[in-house]
């Protein structure tokens, strides 16, 4: 086997070294759009904390039911101040009349139009999405309609125990005797 430059570079990385998924060899790093809904903010926050660079053109869109239910609000605001990440909070109830990633108060907007308004340069971004299945699908569809190539859209879905058991080929997942896992994250291609 012949070692490539990449093989040698990877072999010299120290454990725990941050790796930026938006960097292509020899190219300027792409921008980064990360979108989270509800508890999907946990994995997204971890992604932002682990970036190997300070993203000058990074955007976080966070959907929650209310302003008060926005988890990690202080930490996200600090990321905005210290790292230059543009953070957009979109609190509110779901659109009752259609599947959308937007809150109800923006139901008059098409999903892709709203996404382009929030992130005009989205076609040049990697897009990472984490949240409930229907919400992540709505974000994915909007990103693709905006012209983002499918290989630049990365989805981690929040699924319920029944779905997780089906995916894992198991009947149930239990922790101890009294606790049942109610959510898990499943990464899948866009």
VENCORRA-V797676 format. One record per residue. N is the residue number from 1. RES is the residue in one small letter. SS is DSSP state (@ for helix, = for strand, . for the rest). D_CENTER is the distance of its C-alpha to the mean C-alpha in whole Angstrom. Layout:
# VENCORRA-V797676
((N & RES & SS & D_CENTER) (N & RES & SS & D_CENTER))
This chain:
# VENCORRA-V797676
((1 & x & . & 37) (2 & x & . & 36) (3 & x & . & 34) (4 & x & . & 31) (5 & x & @ & 30) (6 & x & @ & 27) (7 & x & @ & 28) (8 & x & @ & 30) (9 & x & @ & 27) (10 & x & @ & 25) (11 & x & @ & 28) (12 & x & . & 29) (13 & x & . & 26) (14 & x & . & 26) (15 & x & . & 24) (16 & x & . & 21) (17 & x & . & 21) (18 & x & . & 17) (19 & x & . & 16) (20 & x & . & 14) (21 & x & . & 13) (22 & x & . & 13) (23 & x & . & 17) (24 & x & . & 19) (25 & x & . & 23) (26 & x & . & 25) (27 & x & . & 23) (28 & x & . & 21) (29 & x & . & 18) (30 & x & . & 15) (31 & x & = & 14) (32 & x & = & 10) (33 & x & = & 8) (34 & x & = & 4) (35 & x & = & 4) (36 & x & = & 5) (37 & x & = & 9) (38 & x & @ & 11) (39 & x & @ & 11) (40 & x & @ & 8) (41 & x & @ & 8) (42 & x & @ & 10) (43 & x & @ & 8) (44 & x & @ & 5) (45 & x & @ & 9) (46 & x & @ & 10) (47 & x & @ & 8) (48 & x & @ & 10) (49 & x & @ & 13) (50 & x & . & 13) (51 & x & . & 13) (52 & x & . & 17) (53 & x & . & 17) (54 & x & . & 17) (55 & x & . & 15) (56 & x & . & 17) (57 & x & . & 15) (58 & x & = & 12) (59 & x & = & 11) (60 & x & = & 8) (61 & x & = & 9) (62 & x & = & 9) (63 & x & = & 11) (64 & x & = & 14) (65 & x & . & 17) (66 & x & . & 19) (67 & x & . & 19) (68 & x & . & 21) (69 & x & . & 18) (70 & x & . & 15) (71 & x & . & 15) (72 & x & . & 15) (73 & x & @ & 16) (74 & x & @ & 19) (75 & x & @ & 16) (76 & x & @ & 14) (77 & x & @ & 17) (78 & x & @ & 18) (79 & x & @ & 16) (80 & x & @ & 16) (81 & x & @ & 20) (82 & x & @ & 20) (83 & x & @ & 18) (84 & x & . & 18) (85 & x & . & 14) (86 & x & = & 14) (87 & x & = & 13) (88 & x & = & 13) (89 & x & = & 14) (90 & x & = & 15) (91 & x & = & 17) (92 & x & . & 19) (93 & x & . & 20) (94 & x & = & 18) (95 & x & . & 20) (96 & x & . & 23) (97 & x & . & 25) (98 & x & . & 22) (99 & x & . & 18) (100 & x & . & 16) (101 & x & . & 13) (102 & x & . & 15) (103 & x & = & 17) (104 & x & @ & 21) (105 & x & @ & 22) (106 & x & @ & 21) (107 & x & . & 22) (108 & x & . & 24) (109 & x & . & 22) (110 & x & . & 20) (111 & x & @ & 16) (112 & x & @ & 17) (113 & x & @ & 19) (114 & x & @ & 17) (115 & x & @ & 14) (116 & x & @ & 17) (117 & x & @ & 18) (118 & x & @ & 15) (119 & x & . & 14) (120 & x & . & 18) (121 & x & . & 17) (122 & x & @ & 14) (123 & x & @ & 16) (124 & x & @ & 16) (125 & x & = & 12) (126 & x & = & 10) (127 & x & = & 7) (128 & x & = & 3) (129 & x & = & 3) (130 & x & = & 4) (131 & x & = & 8) (132 & x & = & 11) (133 & x & @ & 12) (134 & x & @ & 14) (135 & x & @ & 11) (136 & x & @ & 9) (137 & x & @ & 12) (138 & x & @ & 13) (139 & x & @ & 10) (140 & x & @ & 10) (141 & x & @ & 14) (142 & x & @ & 14) (143 & x & @ & 12) (144 & x & @ & 15) (145 & x & @ & 17) (146 & x & . & 17) (147 & x & . & 18) (148 & x & . & 15) (149 & x & . & 16) (150 & x & @ & 14) (151 & x & @ & 14) (152 & x & @ & 12) (153 & x & = & 9) (154 & x & = & 7) (155 & x & = & 7) (156 & x & = & 7) (157 & x & = & 9) (158 & x & = & 11) (159 & x & = & 15) (160 & x & = & 18) (161 & x & @ & 21) (162 & x & @ & 23) (163 & x & @ & 20) (164 & x & @ & 19) (165 & x & @ & 23) (166 & x & @ & 23) (167 & x & @ & 21) (168 & x & @ & 22) (169 & x & . & 26) (170 & x & . & 27) (171 & x & . & 28) (172 & x & . & 27) (173 & x & . & 25) (174 & x & = & 27) (175 & x & = & 27) (176 & x & . & 30) (177 & x & . & 32) (178 & x & . & 31) (179 & x & = & 27) (180 & x & = & 25) (181 & x & . & 21) (182 & x & . & 20) (183 & x & = & 16) (184 & x & = & 15) (185 & x & = & 12) (186 & x & = & 12) (187 & x & = & 11) (188 & x & = & 12) (189 & x & = & 13) (190 & x & . & 12))
